[in-house]
Amino acid sequence: MNLADVLYAPESPAHDTEIDAINEEAFGPGRYTRAAYRIREGGPHDRTLSFVALRDGVVIASVRQTPVVAGKGRAVLLGPLAVRPAFKNLGIGRRLVAIALEAARAAGWPAVVLVGDEPYYGPLGFRRIPYGQLEMPGPVDQNRLLAVELQPGAVARLQGMMQNAASAPRTAFSAPKVMAAS
Ligand SMILES: CC(C)(COP(=O)(O)OP(=O)(O)OC[C@H]1O[C@@H](n2cnc3c(N)ncnc32)[C@H](O)[C@@H]1OP(=O)(O)O)[C@@H](O)C(=O)NCCC(=O)NCCS
């Protein structure tokens, strides 16, 4: 396949049905019981930080990001990330993660966290969060709790139970302030 035929675009509501099918195919019904899903169901993902890969107008891969808080910290939770089987191992997943990270950075988010395989995400800049620092509303393998720090000290501020920002007390969360260039 020619990778030049793959277009990367911000997610829109028109993509929802195809994204649901991709996630069903990748993770099956068990996805609803995962700790990360429990956080995601607490509020909407941020479409401006969520992206699709399209080929001939058809969604072939998707990544979503959801604002979260934990302790005094805030971040976006990356995931689910899924690529249609016929398009795996072409670099599409890596590219979507890179686009998602850049969007989070540009929007002023201090960190991106996820639950995933360190061998895959490590080369993309993710590092393990120190054991016991962060909890999820469900069992999670601490070896798979990873983060990219976009602003110094941001990961250390993520302490205790991670919550969807939309479910957290208002005082605990505010959208990042991006300093306008003057
Ligand atoms: C994981 C996934 C998103 C990777 O997307 P992709 O577009 O196929 O991957 P890329 O082309 O960017 O990267 C391929 C490389 O990653 C490696 N890789 C894929 N999944 C991996 C994993 N779980 N752990 C370690 N390496 C992995 C491949 O072996 C390949 O290595 P190579 O470049 O040395 O050959 C895709 O396989 C998928 O949708 N899987 C099912 C859902 C899933 O597990 N999502 C991630 C949740 S943490």
PDBQT file of the ligand as one rigid body, heavy atoms in Angstrom, charges set to zero:
ROOT
HETATM    1  C1  LIG A 201      -0.698  -1.640  18.554  1.00  0.00    +0.000 C 
HETATM    2  C2  LIG A 201      -1.120  -0.998  17.239  1.00  0.00    +0.000 C 
HETATM    3  C3  LIG A 201      -1.904   0.259  17.500  1.00  0.00    +0.000 C 
HETATM    4  C4  LIG A 201       0.156  -0.659  16.452  1.00  0.00    +0.000 C 
HETATM    5  O1  LIG A 201      -0.191   0.049  15.278  1.00  0.00    +0.000 OA
HETATM    6  P1  LIG A 201       0.595  -0.204  13.906  1.00  0.00    +0.000 P 
HETATM    7  O2  LIG A 201       0.229   0.873  12.965  1.00  0.00    +0.000 OA
HETATM    8  O3  LIG A 201       0.370  -1.597  13.465  1.00  0.00    +0.000 OA
HETATM    9  O4  LIG A 201       2.086  -0.076  14.422  1.00  0.00    +0.000 OA
HETATM   10  P2  LIG A 201       3.279   0.710  13.744  1.00  0.00    +0.000 P 
HETATM   11  O5  LIG A 201       3.325   0.384  12.296  1.00  0.00    +0.000 OA
HETATM   12  O6  LIG A 201       3.241   2.110  14.159  1.00  0.00    +0.000 OA
HETATM   13  O7  LIG A 201       4.513   0.023  14.495  1.00  0.00    +0.000 OA
HETATM   14  C5  LIG A 201       4.828  -1.280  14.165  1.00  0.00    +0.000 C 
HETATM   15  C6  LIG A 201       5.927  -1.770  15.084  1.00  0.00    +0.000 C 
HETATM   16  O8  LIG A 201       5.425  -1.827  16.421  1.00  0.00    +0.000 OA
HETATM   17  C7  LIG A 201       5.571  -3.155  16.891  1.00  0.00    +0.000 C 
HETATM   18  N1  LIG A 201       4.464  -3.411  17.793  1.00  0.00    +0.000 N 
HETATM   19  C8  LIG A 201       3.161  -3.490  17.512  1.00  0.00    +0.000 A 
HETATM   20  N2  LIG A 201       2.451  -3.739  18.629  1.00  0.00    +0.000 NA
HETATM   21  C9  LIG A 201       3.339  -3.820  19.631  1.00  0.00    +0.000 A 
HETATM   22  C10 LIG A 201       3.238  -4.078  21.001  1.00  0.00    +0.000 A 
HETATM   23  N3  LIG A 201       2.075  -4.292  21.593  1.00  0.00    +0.000 N 
HETATM   24  N4  LIG A 201       4.383  -4.098  21.731  1.00  0.00    +0.000 NA
HETATM   25  C11 LIG A 201       5.573  -3.883  21.162  1.00  0.00    +0.000 A 
HETATM   26  N5  LIG A 201       5.728  -3.634  19.848  1.00  0.00    +0.000 NA
HETATM   27  C12 LIG A 201       4.623  -3.610  19.096  1.00  0.00    +0.000 A 
HETATM   28  C13 LIG A 201       5.523  -4.013  15.645  1.00  0.00    +0.000 C 
HETATM   29  O9  LIG A 201       6.120  -5.261  15.879  1.00  0.00    +0.000 OA
HETATM   30  C14 LIG A 201       6.355  -3.171  14.698  1.00  0.00    +0.000 C 
HETATM   31  O10 LIG A 201       7.724  -3.282  14.988  1.00  0.00    +0.000 OA
HETATM   32  P3  LIG A 201       8.852  -3.003  13.855  1.00  0.00    +0.000 P 
HETATM   33  O11 LIG A 201       8.692  -1.572  13.416  1.00  0.00    +0.000 OA
HETATM   34  O12 LIG A 201      10.120  -3.261  14.586  1.00  0.00    +0.000 OA
HETATM   35  O13 LIG A 201       8.549  -3.976  12.777  1.00  0.00    +0.000 OA
HETATM   36  C15 LIG A 201      -1.960  -1.971  16.370  1.00  0.00    +0.000 C 
HETATM   37  O14 LIG A 201      -1.251  -3.171  16.214  1.00  0.00    +0.000 OA
HETATM   38  C16 LIG A 201      -3.321  -2.304  16.964  1.00  0.00    +0.000 C 
HETATM   39  O15 LIG A 201      -4.301  -1.661  16.627  1.00  0.00    +0.000 OA
HETATM   40  N6  LIG A 201      -3.382  -3.305  17.835  1.00  0.00    +0.000 N 
HETATM   41  C17 LIG A 201      -4.621  -3.701  18.486  1.00  0.00    +0.000 C 
HETATM   42  C18 LIG A 201      -5.053  -2.684  19.499  1.00  0.00    +0.000 C 
HETATM   43  C19 LIG A 201      -3.966  -2.355  20.501  1.00  0.00    +0.000 C 
HETATM   44  O16 LIG A 201      -3.330  -3.249  21.065  1.00  0.00    +0.000 OA
HETATM   45  N7  LIG A 201      -3.774  -1.038  20.743  1.00  0.00    +0.000 N 
HETATM   46  C20 LIG A 201      -2.761  -0.533  21.631  1.00  0.00    +0.000 C 
HETATM   47  C21 LIG A 201      -3.272  -0.530  23.009  1.00  0.00    +0.000 C 
HETATM   48  S1  LIG A 201      -1.968  -0.295  24.158  1.00  0.00    +0.000 SA
ENDROOT
TORSDOF 0
